[in-house]
């Protein structure tokens, strides 16, 4: 169980950002880079998920889609070895 105590304002902020967070995860973005940019920690997200019943399902769906997105990025690089690796950015979790 996360030990972070979230304020009501933080819970509301995460709830507001939640669709964008899960969308970015599903697209294969690195969680470890995205959350600090949003001024959130993994513990904050863990607590939000623990407090919000539907968030767990949405998080898991986004993580599953993330694996698919990363696989597609890897295949794109493998199939186009001469391409610019920065253009086909692979983000690993």
matplotlib code that plots the C-alpha trace (Angstrom):
import matplotlib.pyplot as plt

x = [0.0, 1.4, 2.5, 1.9, -0.9, -2.6, -4.4, -7.8, -6.3, -3.7, -6.4, -8.4, -5.3, -4.5, -8.1, -8.0, -4.7, -5.7, -7.0, -3.8, -1.6, -3.1, -3.2, 0.5, 1.3, -0.7, 1.3, 4.5, 5.8, 8.2, 6.4, 9.6, 10.0, 6.4, 5.4, 8.2, 7.3, 3.8, 5.2, 3.8, 5.6, 5.0, 3.8, 1.2, -0.1, -0.1, -2.1, -4.5, -5.0, -5.6, -8.2, -10.0, -11.6, -11.7, -8.2, -6.6, -8.4, -7.5, -3.9, -3.6, -5.2, -2.8, 0.2, -0.9, -1.3, 2.1, 3.7, 2.0, 3.2, 6.8, 6.7, 5.6, 8.4, 10.9, 9.6, 9.8, 13.4, 14.2, 12.5, 14.2, 17.8, 19.1, 16.5, 17.3, 16.9, 15.8, 12.9, 11.6, 12.2, 11.9, 10.7, 11.2, 9.4]
y = [0.0, 3.4, 5.5, 8.9, 11.0, 12.8, 16.0, 16.6, 19.0, 16.5, 13.8, 16.2, 17.2, 13.6, 12.9, 15.8, 14.5, 10.8, 10.5, 12.2, 10.1, 6.8, 7.9, 8.7, 5.4, 3.5, 5.3, 3.9, 7.0, 6.3, 6.6, 7.6, 10.6, 11.6, 11.7, 14.1, 16.4, 16.5, 17.1, 13.7, 10.7, 7.0, 6.9, 9.5, 7.5, 4.3, 5.9, 7.4, 3.9, 2.4, 5.0, 5.0, 1.7, 2.3, 3.7, 0.3, -1.1, 1.9, 1.7, -1.9, -1.4, 1.5, -0.7, -3.5, -1.0, 0.4, -3.0, -3.1, 0.4, -0.4, -3.6, -1.6, 0.9, -1.9, -3.6, -0.3, 0.1, -3.5, -3.2, 0.1, -0.3, 2.8, 5.2, 7.8, 6.0, 9.3, 9.6, 6.2, 6.7, 3.5, 4.1, 1.3, 1.0]
z = [0.0, -0.9, 2.0, 0.3, 1.6, -1.2, -0.7, -2.1, -4.6, -5.7, -6.2, -8.3, -10.3, -11.1, -12.0, -14.4, -15.9, -15.8, -19.4, -20.8, -18.5, -19.6, -23.2, -23.2, -21.5, -24.1, -26.8, -25.3, -23.4, -20.5, -17.2, -15.4, -17.6, -18.0, -14.3, -13.1, -16.1, -14.7, -11.1, -10.0, -8.5, -8.9, -5.3, -6.0, -9.0, -7.0, -4.2, -6.8, -8.4, -4.9, -4.1, -7.5, -8.5, -12.3, -12.4, -11.9, -14.9, -17.0, -15.9, -16.8, -20.2, -20.9, -19.9, -22.2, -25.1, -24.2, -24.8, -28.2, -29.1, -28.1, -30.1, -33.1, -32.6, -32.4, -35.5, -37.4, -36.5, -37.3, -40.7, -41.5, -40.3, -42.2, -40.7, -38.1, -34.7, -33.1, -35.6, -34.6, -30.8, -28.8, -25.2, -22.8, -19.5]

ax = plt.figure().add_subplot(projection="3d")
ax.plot(x, y, z, "-o")
ax.set_aspect("equal")
plt.show()
